[in-house]
């Protein structure tokens, strides 16, 4: 009987299909993808760090931008991009994500120098470091002067400004018992920004007025026979007559003395206050024009201030020099010559003023009273 011999068969190693031998190859492929992914991520962050810490550009230019209230992140990005402040949107987006800035950028006007890094620029946007405008309101500017100055800096809406200046409810809210805000916008150095409304800016200036004009000053004015509005009106005339603080108490004394004697104040600045296109030169015709403010025509104080006086003018009303002067004339050097009589005053006019047919010159007693 023949023995059956079973032949054994072997598969070549290359054809082994056991799954345990397949896994290392699959795992190796995954590993390569993971390594590649992390390499890309690391490279991105390296480039992002370089982007965030490098200057926007080397031009060292100041760039102004304005981000309106309610702007979306995409709108902000577009504004910055159009201003040339974004060199790579991808890295800028990445940086804002890391800084959690997408929903926290504050509206307002910003000034960026291109030497800033993108990281510093985003920090300014997050902190709301908006551009501040330094505005110097000099003493004795009128309402129109102040409006022109603020409008030049693009800080107010002029129509809104003049509307509020005589708005009864607004004035009442500021404790101003008058028909106009003229006289109550205190001369000071202010720091405003363009996110402020016209109303806010006006309130800040009036608030400064009430900080400077104390209850004691108002009480003193009352003792002299003036209510608050008359007190401010008086101070505004003194301020417009002289820029020399040292002689303001003398100017005040002249007007106090004239009021006591029932004489007209005859203050030149009052004659031109309500002129729309005054060129700075006061003519004799101005002194004769009919106006509620012209103290050559009316008796006593005008109905309201002709400017916004400073502290020296306000104090001059309250504490005039004890003298009998009734007249003064400019000496052309910023100061004045003071006189007790009309005759002496006319001599001073001849001495200090250039006379022609159109300029102010000697007036007879009948003209002045």
C-alpha positions, 0 to 999 in steps of 0.5 A: 500500500502506497504511503501518501506523502503530503507536500507542504507548501510555503508562501513567499514572504512578500505575499504574507497577508497577515494583518499584523504585518500590514499595520506598521506600514499603515501606521507609518503613513499616518505618522508621516502625515502627523509629522507633516501637519505639526511641521506646518503648524510650527512653521506657521507659528514661527512666521506668525511670530515674525509677522507680529513682532516686525514693523508694519513697514519701514516708512515711519509714516503716521496713518489716521483711520476712523472706525465707526461705531458698530463696525464688524470685524471684517469692516475693521479689517477692510479699513486697516487694509485700505490704509496699508496697515495689513501686509498679510491677512492670514497672519493678521487673522491668526494674530487677532484669534490668538489675542481674542480681538475679533469682538473687542476692537473699540470704535474711534479715531486712531493714529498708527505709525507704520513703525509699529508692529501688528501686535502693538497695533491690535493692542491699541485697538483693544485698549481703545487708545484713540487719538486725542486732540489738544484744543486750546480755547483762549480767553475772550473767544466768542461762541462763533470763534469757538465753533470755528475752532472746534469745527476745524478740528472736526470735533463738532457738528456746527449746526448741532453746536449752534442749535444747542447753544440756544436750546432752552432745555439744554441750557437748563440742564447746564444750570445756565439761566440765559438765552445763550451759552455764550460766556459759559464755555470756559477758556481752557486747554481741553483734550477731546476725541472724535468719538465725543458728541457735540453735546458732550464737548459743550457739557465738558466746557460748561462743567469747567466753567462751574468749577472755576466760578465758585459760589463765593464769586457769585455771592460777591457779584450779588453784593455788587448788584449783579446777578450771575448772568450780568456778572459774566456779561461784565467780565466778557466786556473787560476781557475784550477790552484788554489782554493785559491781566494787570490792568483789568482791575482798572478797566473794571473800575472805569466801567463800575464808575460809569455805571454808578454815574449812569453813563453809557459804557461805550465799549467798542467791542460791544458795537461789533459783537453781533456783526456777521462779517467784522474784519477787525477794524472798528469804525465810527459808523460801527459806534452809531449802529443800532444794536441791543449790544452796542453800549454807545447806544444802550444804557447799562450792560448789554443783554448777554456776554460778548465773549467767553471770559477767563478767570482774570476778567471774572475776578476783575469785575469783583475786585476793581481798582479803587480809582476815579477813572472814567475813560481809557484809550489804547496805547497801541502796545496792549495797554491803555492810558486812563483818564478822569476827565473827557478833556484829558481823554481827548488829549490822550486820543490825539497822543496815542491814536492815528486819526483819519476820517473813518477811524474812531477819534475825539468825541464831544461830550454830547456824542459820548452821552 
